[in-house]
Amino acid sequence: MVRLRETEVILRLCIVFLLLLTSVLIGLDSQTKEIAYMHKKVTFRYLFALEVELYIDVVVAAYNMVQLGFGWYGVAQKTSNSKWLSYILDQTAVYVVFSGASAAAQHSLLVVTGSRELQWMKWCYKFTRFCFQIGSAIILNYIAVVLMVILSFLSAFNLFRLYSPKRYFQFKSSP
């Protein structure tokens, strides 16, 4: 039980670190180039999916910090209702971060390849540092998603170990 709690704390700390690092990489990424005697500055705000991903990462990192705070101050999740809430919120966080990362990756792929039909130029030929930094942020985001899936498994284990294996949705009897 103690090892399980320690594992959860370590996973949550790693997730918070990766999500905040992703947010910093996306939020502080900008590059200015001179194109046709004009200074063109590109930031994450030009790609709506990156802006949404930034906000998603910050909110999910804050959620994990709150969960760490509950565990740190001894607000033990003794009831099944609080374990169900934790399980559902962990699942929701995984799905939201994964969908946001996938949308940002798809939008970034459009920036890399361009689109002749939409008259969208290939940014990565001109703004290479910007593209590498966004690419590394998306990779870190997917690593955070994998860690969140593992954390979600732990949350499910913490929830379903309360129930009896023989009776459907009945609590185990206390010895």
Accessible surface in RSA format (square Angstrom, percent):
REM  Atomic radii and reference values for relative SASA: ProtOr
REM  Chains: A
REM  Algorithm: Lee & Richards
REM  Probe-radius: 1.40
REM  Slices: 20
REM RES _ NUM      All-atoms   Total-Side   Main-Chain    Non-polar    All polar
REM                ABS   REL    ABS   REL    ABS   REL    ABS   REL    ABS   REL
RES MET A   1   123.51  64.0  78.25  51.8  45.26 107.8  76.62  65.1  46.88  62.1
RES VAL A   2   107.27  70.6 103.23  93.5   4.04   9.7 105.72  91.9   1.55   4.2
RES ARG A   3   193.25  81.1 191.62  97.7   1.63   3.9  69.76  95.3 123.49  74.8
RES LEU A   4    35.52  19.8  31.93  22.8   3.59   9.0  34.08  23.9   1.44   3.9
RES ARG A   5   124.52  52.3 121.45  61.9   3.06   7.3  41.63  56.9  82.89  50.2
RES GLU A   6    91.23  52.4  88.26  66.8   2.97   7.1  36.42  70.4  54.81  44.7
RES THR A   7    60.53  43.1  58.19  59.0   2.34   5.6  37.61  50.5  22.92  34.6
RES GLU A   8    42.19  24.2  42.19  31.9   0.00   0.0   7.74  15.0  34.45  28.1
RES VAL A   9    56.54  37.2  56.54  51.2   0.00   0.0  56.54  49.1   0.00   0.0
RES ILE A  10   106.89  60.8 106.26  79.2   0.62   1.5 106.79  76.9   0.10   0.3
RES LEU A  11    17.47   9.7  17.47  12.5   0.01   0.0  17.47  12.3   0.00   0.0
RES ARG A  12     3.16   1.3   3.16   1.6   0.00   0.0   2.16   3.0   1.00   0.6
RES LEU A  13    92.94  51.8  88.75  63.5   4.19  10.5  89.05  62.5   3.89  10.5
RES CYS A  14    53.50  40.5  49.91  55.7   3.59   8.4   7.39  18.7  46.11  49.7
RES ILE A  15     0.00   0.0   0.00   0.0   0.00   0.0   0.00   0.0   0.00   0.0
RES VAL A  16    10.92   7.2  10.92   9.9   0.00   0.0  10.92   9.5   0.00   0.0
RES PHE A  17   129.48  64.8 125.13  77.5   4.35  11.3 129.18  78.3   0.30   0.9
RES LEU A  18    19.97  11.1  19.97  14.3   0.00   0.0  19.97  14.0   0.00   0.0
RES LEU A  19     0.00   0.0   0.00   0.0   0.00   0.0   0.00   0.0   0.00   0.0
RES LEU A  20    80.07  44.6  79.79  57.1   0.27   0.7  80.00  56.2   0.07   0.2
RES LEU A  21    62.65  34.9  59.18  42.3   3.47   8.7  61.78  43.4   0.87   2.3
RES THR A  22     0.00   0.0   0.00   0.0   0.00   0.0   0.00   0.0   0.00   0.0
RES SER A  23     8.80   7.4   6.76   9.0   2.04   4.7   7.09  15.1   1.71   2.4
RES VAL A  24    78.51  51.7  74.74  67.7   3.77   9.1  78.39  68.1   0.12   0.3
RES LEU A  25    37.33  20.8  36.95  26.4   0.39   1.0  37.33  26.2   0.00   0.0
RES ILE A  26     0.52   0.3   0.52   0.4   0.00   0.0   0.52   0.4   0.00   0.0
RES GLY A  27    26.69  32.9   0.00   N/A  26.69  32.9  10.01  27.5  16.67  37.3
RES LEU A  28   137.20  76.4 113.07  80.9  24.13  60.7 117.51  82.5  19.69  53.0
RES ASP A  29     1.17   0.8   0.00   0.0   1.17   2.8   0.15   0.4   1.02   1.0
RES SER A  30    33.75  28.5  29.15  38.9   4.60  10.6   5.52  11.7  28.23  39.5
RES GLN A  31    21.08  11.8  18.18  13.3   2.90   6.9   8.13  17.3  12.95   9.8
RES THR A  32    72.99  51.9  48.39  49.1  24.60  58.6  35.01  47.0  37.98  57.4
RES LYS A  33    83.04  40.5  79.27  48.6   3.77   9.0  31.28  28.2  51.76  55.1
RES GLU A  34   107.97  62.0  77.14  58.4  30.83  73.4  25.57  49.5  82.40  67.3
RES ILE A  35    50.48  28.7  44.80  33.4   5.68  13.7  47.88  34.5   2.60   7.1
RES ALA A  36    84.13  77.3  51.93  80.1  32.20  73.2  64.29  90.5  19.84  52.6
RES TYR A  37   205.42  95.9 176.11 100.2  29.31  76.3 128.78  96.8  76.64  94.5
RES MET A  38   134.59  69.7 130.11  86.1   4.48  10.7  98.46  83.7  36.12  47.9
RES HIS A  39   140.61  76.8 111.28  77.3  29.33  75.0  79.22  81.6  61.39  71.4
RES LYS A  40    85.23  41.6  84.26  51.7   0.97   2.3  48.84  44.0  36.39  38.8
RES LYS A  41   108.32  52.8 103.57  63.5   4.75  11.3  48.46  43.6  59.86  63.8
RES VAL A  42     0.94   0.6   0.94   0.9   0.00   0.0   0.94   0.8   0.00   0.0
RES THR A  43    29.41  20.9  29.41  29.8   0.00   0.0  23.27  31.3   6.13   9.3
RES PHE A  44    13.87   6.9  13.87   8.6   0.00   0.0  13.87   8.4   0.00   0.0
RES ARG A  45   143.41  60.2 124.05  63.2  19.36  46.1  48.90  66.8  94.51  57.3
RES TYR A  46   113.59  53.0  91.29  51.9  22.30  58.0  61.37  46.1  52.22  64.4
RES LEU A  47     1.36   0.8   1.36   1.0   0.00   0.0   1.36   1.0   0.00   0.0
RES PHE A  48   143.38  71.7 141.03  87.4   2.35   6.1 141.62  85.9   1.76   5.0
RES ALA A  49    15.57  14.3   9.25  14.3   6.32  14.4  13.71  19.3   1.86   4.9
RES LEU A  50     0.00   0.0   0.00   0.0   0.00   0.0   0.00   0.0   0.00   0.0
RES GLU A  51    33.28  19.1  33.28  25.2   0.00   0.0   2.26   4.4  31.02  25.3
RES VAL A  52    52.95  34.8  52.38  47.4   0.56   1.4  52.90  46.0   0.05   0.1
RES GLU A  53     0.66   0.4   0.51   0.4   0.15   0.3   0.51   1.0   0.15   0.1
RES LEU A  54    22.91  12.8  22.91  16.4   0.00   0.0  22.91  16.1   0.00   0.0
RES TYR A  55   113.36  52.9 112.08  63.8   1.28   3.3  94.12  70.7  19.24  23.7
RES ILE A  56    30.87  17.6  27.11  20.2   3.76   9.1  30.78  22.2   0.08   0.2
RES ASP A  57     0.00   0.0   0.00   0.0   0.00   0.0   0.00   0.0   0.00   0.0
RES VAL A  58    68.83  45.3  67.84  61.4   0.99   2.4  67.84  58.9   0.99   2.7
RES VAL A  59   101.24  66.6  98.74  89.4   2.50   6.0 100.29  87.1   0.96   2.6
RES VAL A  60     9.25   6.1   9.08   8.2   0.17   0.4   9.25   8.0   0.00   0.0
RES ALA A  61     1.72   1.6   1.71   2.6   0.01   0.0   1.72   2.4   0.00   0.0
RES ALA A  62    52.73  48.5  46.31  71.5   6.42  14.6  51.69  72.8   1.03   2.7
RES TYR A  63    41.27  19.3  35.34  20.1   5.93  15.4  40.56  30.5   0.71   0.9
RES ASN A  64     1.78   1.2   1.78   1.7   0.00   0.0   0.00   0.0   1.78   1.7
RES MET A  65    99.75  51.7  93.39  61.8   6.36  15.1  92.03  78.2   7.72  10.2
RES VAL A  66    80.95  53.3  73.99  67.0   6.95  16.8  80.20  69.7   0.74   2.0
RES GLN A  67    20.86  11.7  12.46   9.1   8.40  20.0   2.54   5.4  18.32  13.9
RES LEU A  68    23.37  13.0  19.03  13.6   4.34  10.9  21.24  14.9   2.13   5.7
RES GLY A  69    24.35  30.0   0.00   N/A  24.35  30.0  23.36  64.1   1.00   2.2
RES PHE A  70    96.78  48.4  96.58  59.8   0.20   0.5  96.72  58.6   0.05   0.2
RES GLY A  71    46.26  57.0   0.00   N/A  46.26  57.0  28.65  78.6  17.61  39.4
RES TRP A  72   204.12  81.9 175.47  84.9  28.65  67.3 157.07  83.8  47.04  76.3
RES TYR A  73   176.21  82.3 146.31  83.2  29.90  77.8 107.55  80.8  68.66  84.6
RES GLY A  74    58.45  72.1   0.00   N/A  58.45  72.1  35.26  96.7  23.19  51.9
RES VAL A  75    87.16  57.4  78.80  71.3   8.36  20.1  84.99  73.8   2.18   5.9
RES ALA A  76    44.10  40.5  18.79  29.0  25.31  57.6  26.59  37.4  17.51  46.4
RES GLN A  77    60.16  33.6  48.41  35.4  11.75  28.0  18.85  40.1  41.31  31.3
RES LYS A  78   169.60  82.7 138.72  85.1  30.88  73.5 103.72  93.4  65.88  70.2
RES THR A  79    82.02  58.3  76.64  77.7   5.38  12.8  74.87 100.6   7.15  10.8
RES SER A  80    21.12  17.8  15.23  20.3   5.89  13.6   0.78   1.7  20.34  28.5
RES ASN A  81   117.99  81.4 111.12 107.4   6.87  16.5  28.67  69.0  89.31  86.3
RES SER A  82    38.17  32.3  31.97  42.7   6.20  14.3  35.00  74.5   3.17   4.4
RES LYS A  83    20.94  10.2  19.24  11.8   1.70   4.0   8.39   7.6  12.54  13.4
RES TRP A  84    70.09  28.1  70.09  33.9   0.00   0.0  63.61  33.9   6.48  10.5
RES LEU A  85   107.15  59.7 104.71  74.9   2.44   6.1 106.71  74.9   0.44   1.2
RES SER A  86     9.31   7.9   7.06   9.4   2.25   5.2   4.65   9.9   4.66   6.5
RES TYR A  87    46.28  21.6  46.28  26.3   0.00   0.0  13.86  10.4  32.42  40.0
RES ILE A  88    92.65  52.7  91.81  68.4   0.84   2.0  92.60  66.7   0.05   0.1
RES LEU A  89    72.63  40.4  70.48  50.4   2.15   5.4  70.48  49.5   2.15   5.8
RES ASP A  90     3.97   2.8   2.22   2.2   1.75   4.1   2.76   6.5   1.21   1.2
RES GLN A  91    43.58  24.4  43.58  31.9   0.00   0.0  14.43  30.7  29.15  22.1
RES THR A  92    65.07  46.3  62.63  63.5   2.44   5.8  49.29  66.2  15.77  23.8
RES ALA A  93     9.24   8.5   5.13   7.9   4.11   9.3   8.92  12.6   0.32   0.8
RES VAL A  94    12.87   8.5  12.87  11.6   0.00   0.0  12.87  11.2   0.00   0.0
RES TYR A  95   141.49  66.1 137.26  78.1   4.23  11.0 101.64  76.4  39.85  49.1
RES VAL A  96    59.47  39.1  58.41  52.9   1.06   2.6  59.47  51.7   0.00   0.0
RES VAL A  97     0.00   0.0   0.00   0.0   0.00   0.0   0.00   0.0   0.00   0.0
RES PHE A  98    99.57  49.8  99.57  61.7   0.00   0.0  99.57  60.4   0.00   0.0
RES SER A  99    65.28  55.2  56.61  75.6   8.67  20.0  45.59  97.1  19.70  27.6
RES GLY A 100     6.75   8.3   0.00   N/A   6.75   8.3   6.51  17.9   0.24   0.5
RES ALA A 101     0.06   0.1   0.00   0.0   0.06   0.1   0.06   0.1   0.00   0.0
RES SER A 102    39.00  33.0  33.34  44.5   5.66  13.0  30.88  65.8   8.13  11.4
RES ALA A 103    47.28  43.5  40.20  62.0   7.08  16.1  44.87  63.2   2.41   6.4
RES ALA A 104     0.06   0.1   0.06   0.1   0.00   0.0   0.06   0.1   0.00   0.0
RES ALA A 105    30.21  27.8  24.29  37.5   5.92  13.5  25.66  36.1   4.55  12.1
RES GLN A 106   133.43  74.6 126.71  92.6   6.72  16.0  40.89  87.0  92.54  70.2
RES HIS A 107    41.14  22.5  36.99  25.7   4.15  10.6  29.01  29.9  12.13  14.1
RES SER A 108    16.05  13.6  15.45  20.6   0.60   1.4  15.64  33.3   0.40   0.6
RES LEU A 109   108.30  60.3 105.75  75.7   2.55   6.4 107.76  75.7   0.54   1.5
RES LEU A 110    52.83  29.4  49.90  35.7   2.92   7.3  52.25  36.7   0.58   1.6
RES VAL A 111     3.86   2.5   3.86   3.5   0.00   0.0   3.86   3.4   0.00   0.0
RES VAL A 112    73.70  48.5  66.84  60.5   6.86  16.5  66.84  58.1   6.86  18.6
RES THR A 113    73.08  52.0  61.13  62.0  11.95  28.5  56.12  75.4  16.96  25.6
RES GLY A 114    13.38  16.5   0.00   N/A  13.38  16.5   1.64   4.5  11.74  26.3
RES SER A 115    18.67  15.8  10.83  14.5   7.84  18.1   9.90  21.1   8.77  12.3
RES ARG A 116   220.71  92.7 196.48 100.2  24.23  57.7  79.31 108.4 141.40  85.7
RES GLU A 117   155.01  89.0 120.68  91.3  34.33  81.7  70.53 136.4  84.48  69.0
RES LEU A 118   121.95  67.9  98.01  70.1  23.94  60.2 102.44  71.9  19.51  52.5
RES GLN A 119   168.84  94.4 133.49  97.6  35.35  84.2  45.22  96.2 123.63  93.8
RES TRP A 120    73.41  29.5  63.38  30.7  10.03  23.5  67.57  36.0   5.84   9.5
RES MET A 121    84.43  43.7  71.07  47.0  13.36  31.8  47.82  40.7  36.61  48.5
RES LYS A 122    90.06  43.9  82.82  50.8   7.24  17.2  36.86  33.2  53.20  56.7
RES TRP A 123    28.32  11.4  28.32  13.7   0.00   0.0  17.02   9.1  11.29  18.3
RES CYS A 124    22.71  17.2  18.64  20.8   4.07   9.6  17.47  44.3   5.24   5.7
RES TYR A 125   166.99  78.0 139.78  79.5  27.21  70.8 105.09  79.0  61.90  76.3
RES LYS A 126    91.43  44.6  84.13  51.6   7.30  17.4  37.10  33.4  54.33  57.9
RES PHE A 127     1.40   0.7   1.40   0.9   0.00   0.0   1.40   0.9   0.00   0.0
RES THR A 128    65.90  46.9  64.97  65.9   0.92   2.2  41.40  55.6  24.50  37.0
RES ARG A 129   119.95  50.4 115.85  59.1   4.10   9.8  70.72  96.7  49.23  29.8
RES PHE A 130     1.98   1.0   1.98   1.2   0.00   0.0   1.98   1.2   0.00   0.0
RES CYS A 131    23.84  18.0  13.54  15.1  10.30  24.2  14.31  36.3   9.53  10.3
RES PHE A 132   158.03  79.1 150.52  93.2   7.51  19.5 153.06  92.8   4.96  14.2
RES GLN A 133    39.71  22.2  34.76  25.4   4.95  11.8  14.48  30.8  25.24  19.1
RES ILE A 134     5.51   3.1   5.51   4.1   0.00   0.0   5.51   4.0   0.00   0.0
RES GLY A 135    28.82  35.5   0.00   N/A  28.82  35.5  28.09  77.1   0.73   1.6
RES SER A 136    46.96  39.7  42.30  56.4   4.66  10.7  39.55  84.2   7.40  10.4
RES ALA A 137     0.00   0.0   0.00   0.0   0.00   0.0   0.00   0.0   0.00   0.0
RES ILE A 138    15.54   8.8  15.35  11.4   0.20   0.5  15.54  11.2   0.00   0.0
RES ILE A 139   110.61  62.9 109.52  81.6   1.09   2.6 110.46  79.5   0.15   0.4
RES LEU A 140    35.24  19.6  35.24  25.2   0.00   0.0  35.24  24.7   0.00   0.0
RES ASN A 141     0.57   0.4   0.57   0.5   0.00   0.0   0.00   0.0   0.57   0.5
RES TYR A 142    68.60  32.0  67.85  38.6   0.75   2.0  58.12  43.7  10.48  12.9
RES ILE A 143    81.65  46.5  80.08  59.7   1.58   3.8  81.50  58.7   0.15   0.4
RES ALA A 144     0.00   0.0   0.00   0.0   0.00   0.0   0.00   0.0   0.00   0.0
RES VAL A 145    10.34   6.8  10.34   9.4   0.00   0.0  10.34   9.0   0.00   0.0
RES VAL A 146    88.82  58.4  87.78  79.5   1.05   2.5  88.77  77.1   0.06   0.2
RES LEU A 147    36.86  20.5  36.86  26.4   0.00   0.0  36.86  25.9   0.00   0.0
RES MET A 148     5.18   2.7   4.48   3.0   0.71   1.7   4.48   3.8   0.71   0.9
RES VAL A 149    52.70  34.7  52.53  47.6   0.17   0.4  52.70  45.8   0.00   0.0
RES ILE A 150    76.13  43.3  76.06  56.7   0.07   0.2  76.06  54.8   0.07   0.2
RES LEU A 151     5.34   3.0   5.34   3.8   0.00   0.0   5.34   3.7   0.00   0.0
RES SER A 152     4.39   3.7   4.15   5.5   0.23   0.5   4.15   8.8   0.23   0.3
RES PHE A 153   136.97  68.5 131.84  81.7   5.13  13.3 132.67  80.4   4.30  12.3
RES LEU A 154    26.90  15.0  26.56  19.0   0.34   0.9  26.90  18.9   0.00   0.0
RES SER A 155    10.50   8.9   4.67   6.2   5.83  13.4   7.22  15.4   3.28   4.6
RES ALA A 156    20.35  18.7  20.04  30.9   0.31   0.7  20.26  28.5   0.09   0.2
RES PHE A 157   113.77  56.9 107.02  66.3   6.74  17.5 113.20  68.6   0.57   1.6
RES ASN A 158    22.07  15.2  22.07  21.3   0.00   0.0   5.34  12.9  16.73  16.2
RES LEU A 159     0.03   0.0   0.01   0.0   0.02   0.1   0.01   0.0   0.02   0.1
RES PHE A 160    88.18  44.1  77.01  47.7  11.18  29.1  77.50  47.0  10.69  30.6
RES ARG A 161    73.73  31.0  60.75  31.0  12.98  30.9  26.44  36.1  47.29  28.7
RES LEU A 162    45.78  25.5  40.38  28.9   5.40  13.6  42.96  30.2   2.82   7.6
RES TYR A 163    28.06  13.1  23.79  13.5   4.26  11.1  15.41  11.6  12.65  15.6
RES SER A 164    19.19  16.2  10.39  13.9   8.79  20.3   1.73   3.7  17.46  24.5
RES PRO A 165   121.17  88.3  76.54  69.8  44.64 162.3  88.64  73.2  32.54 202.2
RES LYS A 166   188.49  92.0 150.79  92.5  37.70  89.8 101.28  91.2  87.21  92.9
RES ARG A 167   124.81  52.4 118.73  60.5   6.07  14.5  60.62  82.8  64.19  38.9
RES TYR A 168   187.31  87.4 165.43  94.1  21.88  56.9 135.31 101.7  52.00  64.1
RES PHE A 169   100.62  50.3  79.88  49.5  20.75  54.0  80.64  48.9  19.98  57.2
RES GLN A 170    95.54  53.4  94.40  69.0   1.14   2.7  12.69  27.0  82.85  62.8
RES PHE A 171   106.68  53.4  99.06  61.4   7.62  19.8  99.06  60.1   7.62  21.8
RES LYS A 172   107.81  52.6  91.81  56.3  16.00  38.1  52.87  47.6  54.95  58.5
RES SER A 173    94.24  79.6  70.59  94.2  23.65  54.5  43.74  93.1  50.51  70.8
RES SER A 174   107.06  90.5  76.25 101.8  30.81  71.0  40.74  86.8  66.31  92.9
RES PRO A 175   179.56 130.9 106.90  97.4  72.66 264.1 145.59 120.2  33.96 211.1
END  Absolute sums over single chains surface
CHAIN  1 A    11157.3       9747.6       1409.7       7815.3       3342.0
END  Absolute sums over all chains
TOTAL         11157.3       9747.6       1409.7       7815.3       3342.0
